Amino acid sequence: MRRALWLALALACWGEAAQAVTLAVCRTLDVGGAPSAPLTVPAGSLFRDTGRADDPLAAFTADHWALRLETVALATIPALQTCIAVQARITSDSAVKAVGRADNRALVYAGSSDLLATDPPGENMLSLTAMVID
């Protein structure tokens, strides 16, 4: 009985880990402006696919998957840094169930997965981009 419980727990944990991806969440820095402050990316931030990152016409060729990724944990991009690695998962309403670095998809911030969030995202959040790195 105890072995069966451990096996079930191990399989459940392995299944969750297999569905996780690592995103490089990036912001743009204004070199001529004031120094940037740390930017907090809350857990539950959604990113949607905007096409291949290496295709300059991706916005016009409709090369979009119905791919949506949701960050799993809170992350903070430090001051004067452009990118940070964040754990994410594919959302349940995504038509695509797997994505990898070789797919070379560009992602943009699409809001919060919390439907009851009262604060609208700031301009810094709306300019976030992401790439799958693992």
Contact map, one row per residue, 1 for C-alpha under 8 A:
11111000000000000000000000000000000000000000000000000000000000000000000000000000000000000000000000000000000000000000000000000000000000
11111100000000000000000000000000000000000000000000000000000000000000000000000000000000000000000000000000000000000000000000000000000000
11111110000000000000000000000000000000000000000000000000000000000000000000000000000000000000000000000000000000000000000000000000000000
11111111000000000000000000000000000000000000000000000000000000000000000000000000000000000000000000000000000000000000000000000000000000
11111111100000000000000000000000000000000000000000000000000000000000000000000000000000000000000000000000000000000000000000000000000000
01111111110000000000000000000000000000000000000000000000000000000000000000000000000000000000000000000000000000000000000000000000000000
00111111111000000000000000000000000000000000000000000000000000000000000000000000000000000000000000000000000000000000000000000000000000
00011111111100000000000000000000000000000000000000000000000000000000000000000000000000000000000000000000000000000000000000000000000000
00001111111110000000000000000000000000000000000000000000000000000000000000000000000000000000000000000000000000000000000000000000000000
00000111111111000000000000000000000000000000000000000000000000000000000000000000000000000000000000000000000000000000000000000000000000
00000011111111100000000000000000000000000000000000000000000000000000000000000000000000000000000000000000000000000000000000000000000000
00000001111111110000000000000000000000000000000000000000000000000000000000000000000000000000000000000000000000000000000000000000000000
00000000111111111000000000000000000000000000000000000000000000000000000000000000000000000000000000000000000000000000000000000000000000
00000000011111111100000000000000000000000000000000000000000000000000000000000000000000000000000000000000000000000000000000000000000000
00000000001111111110000000000000000000000000000000000000000000000000000000000000000000000000000000000000000000000000000000000000000000
00000000000111111111000000000000000000000000000000000000000000000000000000000000000000000000000000000000000000000000000000000000000000
00000000000011111111000000000000000000000000000000000000000000000000000000000000000000000000000000000000000000000000000000000000000000
00000000000001111111000000000000000000000000000000000000000000000000000000000000000000000000000000000000000000000000000000000000000000
00000000000000111111100000000000000000000000000000000000000000000000000000000000000000001100000001000000000000000000000000000000000000
00000000000000011111110000000000000000000000000000000000000000000000000000000000000000111100000000000000000000000000000000000000000000
00000000000000000011111000000000000000000000000000000000000000000000000000000000000000111000000000010000000000000000000000000000000111
00000000000000000001111100000000000000000000000000000000000000000000000000000000000011110000000000000000000000000000000000000000000111
00000000000000000000111110000000000000000000000000000000000000000000000000000000000011110000000000000000000000000000000000000000011111
00000000000000000000011111000000000000000000000000000000000000000000000000000000001111000000000000000000000000000000000000000000011110
00000000000000000000001111100000000000000000000000000000000000000000000000000000001111000000000000000000000000000000000000000001111000
00000000000000000000000111110000000000000000000000000000000000000000000000000000011100000000000000000000000000000000000000000001110000
00000000000000000000000011111000000000000000000000000000000000000000000000000000011000000000000000000000000000000000000000010011100000
00000000000000000000000001111100000000000000000000000000000000000000000000000000010000000000000000000000000000000000000000000011000000
00000000000000000000000000111110000100000000000000000000000000000000000000000001010000000000000000000000000000000000000000000000000000
00000000000000000000000000011111111100000000000000000000000000000000000000000000000000000000000000000000000000000000000000000000000000
00000000000000000000000000001111111000000000000000000000000000000000000000000000000000000000000000000000000000000000000000000000000000
00000000000000000000000000000111110000000000000000000000000000000000000000000000000000000000000000000000000000000000000000000000000000
00000000000000000000000000000111111000000000000000000000000000000000000000000000000000000000000000000000000000000000000000000000000000
00000000000000000000000000000111111100000000000000000000000000000000000000000000000000000000000000000000000000000000000000000000000000
00000000000000000000000000000110111110000000000000000000000000000000000000000011000000000000000000000000000000000000000000000000000000
00000000000000000000000000001100011111000000000000000000000000000000000000000011000000000000000000000000000000000000000000000000000000
00000000000000000000000000000000001111100000000000000000000000000000000000000111000000000000000000000000000000000000000000000000000000
00000000000000000000000000000000000111110000000000000000000000000000000000011111000000000000000000000000000000000000000000000000000000
00000000000000000000000000000000000011111000000000000000000000000000000000011110000000000000000000000000000000000000000000010000000000
00000000000000000000000000000000000001111100000000000000000000000000000001111000000000000000000000000000000000000000000000000000000000
00000000000000000000000000000000000000111110100000000000000000000000000001111000000000000000000000000000000000000000000000001000000000
00000000000000000000000000000000000000011111100000000000000000000000001011100000000000000000000000000000000000000000000000000000000000
00000000000000000000000000000000000000001111100000000000000000000000011111100000000000000000000000000000000000000000000000000000000000
00000000000000000000000000000000000000000111110000000000000000000000011110000000000000000000000000000000000000011100000000000000000000
00000000000000000000000000000000000000001111111000000000000000000000011000000000000000000000000000000000000011111000000000000000000000
00000000000000000000000000000000000000000001111100000000000000000001111000000000000000000000000000000000000011111000000000000000000000
00000000000000000000000000000000000000000000111110000000000000000001110000000000000000000000000000000000001111100000000000000000110000
00000000000000000000000000000000000000000000011111000000000000000111100000000000000000000000000000000000001111000000000000000000000000
00000000000000000000000000000000000000000000001111100000000000011111000000000000000000000000000000000000111100000000000000000000000000
00000000000000000000000000000000000000000000000111110000011000111000000000000000000000000000000000000000111100000000000000000000000000
00000000000000000000000000000000000000000000000011111010011001111000000000000000000000000000000000000000111000000000000000000000000000
00000000000000000000000000000000000000000000000001111110010000100000000000000000000000000000000000000011110000000000000000000000000000
00000000000000000000000000000000000000000000000000111111010000000000000000000000000000000000000000000001110000000000000000000000000000
00000000000000000000000000000000000000000000000000011111000000000000000000000000000000000000000000000001000000000000000000000000000000
00000000000000000000000000000000000000000000000000111111110000000000000000000000000000000000000000000000000000000000000000000000000000
00000000000000000000000000000000000000000000000000001111111000000000000000000000000000000000000000000000000000000000000000000000000000
00000000000000000000000000000000000000000000000000000011111110000000000000000000000000000000000000000000000000000000000000000000000000
00000000000000000000000000000000000000000000000001111011111111110000000000000000000000000000000000000000000000000000000000000000000000
00000000000000000000000000000000000000000000000001100001111111100000000000000000000000000000000000000000000000000000000000000000000000
00000000000000000000000000000000000000000000000000000000111111100000000000000000000000000000000000000000000000000000000000000000000000
00000000000000000000000000000000000000000000000000000000111111100000000000000000000000000000000000000000000000000000000000000000000000
00000000000000000000000000000000000000000000000000100000011111110000000000000000000000000000000000000000000000000000000000000000000000
00000000000000000000000000000000000000000000000001110000011111111000000000000000000000000000000000000000000000000000000000000000000000
00000000000000000000000000000000000000000000000011100000010001111110000000000000000000000000000000000000000000000000000000000000000000
00000000000000000000000000000000000000000000000011100000000000111110000000000000000000000000001100000000000000000000000000000000000000
00000000000000000000000000000000000000000000000110000000000000011111000000000000000000000000011100000000000000000000000000000000000000
00000000000000000000000000000000000000000000000110000000000000011111100000000000000000000100011110000000000000000000000000000000000000
00000000000000000000000000000000000000000000011110000000000000000111110000000000000000000110110000000000000000000000000000000000000000
00000000000000000000000000000000000000000000011100000000000000000011111000000000000000011110000000000000000000000000000000000000000000
00000000000000000000000000000000000000000011111000000000000000000001111100000000000000011110000000000000000000001000000000000000000000
00000000000000000000000000000000000000000111110000000000000000000000111111000000000001111000000000000000000000000000000000000000000000
00000000000000000000000000000000000000000011000000000000000000000000011111000000000001111000000000000000000000000000000000000000000000
00000000000000000000000000000000000000000111000000000000000000000000001111100000000001110000000000000000000000000000000000000000000000
00000000000000000000000000000000000000011110000000000000000000000000001111110000000000000000000000000000000000000000000000000000000000
00000000000000000000000000000000000000011110000000000000000000000000000011111000000101000000000000000000000000000000000000000000000000
00000000000000000000000000000000000001111000000000000000000000000000000001111100000100000000000000000000000000000000000000000000000000
00000000000000000000000000000000000001111000000000000000000000000000000000111110111100000000000000000000000000000000000000000000000000
00000000000000000000000000000000000011100000000000000000000000000000000000011111100000000000000000000000000000000000000000000000000000
00000000000000000000000000000000001111100000000000000000000000000000000000001111100000000000000000000000000000000000000000000000000000
00000000000000000000000000001000001111000000000000000000000000000000000000000111110000000000000000000000000000000000000000000000000000
00000000000000000000000000000000000000000000000000000000000000000000000000001111111000000000000000000000000000000000000000000000000000
00000000000000000000000001111000000000000000000000000000000000000000000000001001111100000000000000000000000000000000000000000000000000
00000000000000000000000111100000000000000000000000000000000000000000000000001000111110000000000000000000000000000000000000000000000000
00000000000000000000000111000000000000000000000000000000000000000000000000111000011111000000000000000000000000000000000000000000000000
00000000000000000000011110000000000000000000000000000000000000000000000000000000001111100000000000000000000000000000000000000000000000
00000000000000000000011110000000000000000000000000000000000000000000001110100000000111110000000000000000000000000000000000000000000000
00000000000000000001111000000000000000000000000000000000000000000000001110000000000011111000000000000000000000000000000000000000000000
00000000000000000001111000000000000000000000000000000000000000000000111110000000000001111100000000000000000000000000000000000000000000
00000000000000000011100000000000000000000000000000000000000000000000111100000000000000111110000000000000000000000000000000000000000000
00000000000000000011000000000000000000000000000000000000000000000011110000000000000000011111010011000000000000000000000000000000000000
00000000000000000000000000000000000000000000000000000000000000000001110000000000000000001111110000000000000000000000000000000000000000
00000000000000000000000000000000000000000000000000000000000000000000000000000000000000000111110000000000000000000000000000000000000000
00000000000000000000000000000000000000000000000000000000000000000001000000000000000000000011111000000000000000000000000000000000000000
00000000000000000000000000000000000000000000000000000000000000000111000000000000000000000111111110000000000000000000000000000000000000
00000000000000000000000000000000000000000000000000000000000000001110000000000000000000000000111110000000000000000000000000000000000000
00000000000000000000000000000000000000000000000000000000000000001110000000000000000000000000011111100000000000000000000000000000000000
00000000000000000000000000000000000000000000000000000000000000000010000000000000000000000100011111100000000000000000000000000000000000
00000000000000000010000000000000000000000000000000000000000000000000000000000000000000000100000111110000000000000000000000000000000000
00000000000000000000000000000000000000000000000000000000000000000000000000000000000000000000000111111010000000000000000000000000000100
00000000000000000000100000000000000000000000000000000000000000000000000000000000000000000000000001111111000000000000000000000000000111
00000000000000000000000000000000000000000000000000000000000000000000000000000000000000000000000000111111100000000000000000000000001111
00000000000000000000000000000000000000000000000000000000000000000000000000000000000000000000000000011111000000000000000000000000000000
00000000000000000000000000000000000000000000000000010000000000000000000000000000000000000000000000111111100000000000000000000000000000
00000000000000000000000000000000000000000000000000011100000000000000000000000000000000000000000000011111110000000000000000000000001100
00000000000000000000000000000000000000000000000011111000000000000000000000000000000000000000000000001011111000000000000000000000001100
00000000000000000000000000000000000000000000000011111000000000000000000000000000000000000000000000000001111100000000000000000000111000
00000000000000000000000000000000000000000000001111100000000000000000000000000000000000000000000000000000111110000000000000000000111000
00000000000000000000000000000000000000000000001111000000000000000000000000000000000000000000000000000000011111000000000000000011110000
00000000000000000000000000000000000000000000111100000000000000000000000000000000000000000000000000000000001111100000000000001111110000
00000000000000000000000000000000000000000000111100000000000000000000000000000000000000000000000000000000000111110000000000000100000000
00000000000000000000000000000000000000000000111000000000000000000000000000000000000000000000000000000000000011111000000010000100000000
00000000000000000000000000000000000000000001110000000000000000000000000000000000000000000000000000000000000001111110100000000000000000
00000000000000000000000000000000000000000001110000000000000000000000010000000000000000000000000000000000000000111110000000000000000000
00000000000000000000000000000000000000000001000000000000000000000000000000000000000000000000000000000000000000011111100000000000000000
00000000000000000000000000000000000000000000000000000000000000000000000000000000000000000000000000000000000000011111100000000000000000
00000000000000000000000000000000000000000000000000000000000000000000000000000000000000000000000000000000000000000111110000000000000000
00000000000000000000000000000000000000000000000000000000000000000000000000000000000000000000000000000000000000010111111100000000000000
00000000000000000000000000000000000000000000000000000000000000000000000000000000000000000000000000000000000000000001111100000000000000
00000000000000000000000000000000000000000000000000000000000000000000000000000000000000000000000000000000000000000000111110000000000000
00000000000000000000000000000000000000000000000000000000000000000000000000000000000000000000000000000000000000000000111111000000000000
00000000000000000000000000000000000000000000000000000000000000000000000000000000000000000000000000000000000000100000001111111100000000
00000000000000000000000000000000000000000000000000000000000000000000000000000000000000000000000000000000000000000000000111111100000000
00000000000000000000000000000000000000000000000000000000000000000000000000000000000000000000000000000000000000000000000011111110000000
00000000000000000000000000100000000000100000000000000000000000000000000000000000000000000000000000000000000000000000000011111111000000
00000000000000000000000000000000000000001000000000000000000000000000000000000000000000000000000000000000000010000000000011111111000000
00000000000000000000000000000000000000000000000000000000000000000000000000000000000000000000000000000000000011100000000011111111000000
00000000000000000000000000110000000000000000000000000000000000000000000000000000000000000000000000000000000110000000000000111111100000
00000000000000000000000011110000000000000000000000000000000000000000000000000000000000000000000000000000000110000000000000011111110000
00000000000000000000000011100000000000000000001000000000000000000000000000000000000000000000000000000000011110000000000000000011111000
00000000000000000000001111000000000000000000001000000000000000000000000000000000000000000000000000000000011110000000000000000001111100
00000000000000000000001110000000000000000000000000000000000000000000000000000000000000000000000000001001111000000000000000000000111110
00000000000000000000111100000000000000000000000000000000000000000000000000000000000000000000000000111001100000000000000000000000011111
00000000000000000000111100000000000000000000000000000000000000000000000000000000000000000000000000011000000000000000000000000000001111
00000000000000000000111000000000000000000000000000000000000000000000000000000000000000000000000000011000000000000000000000000000000111
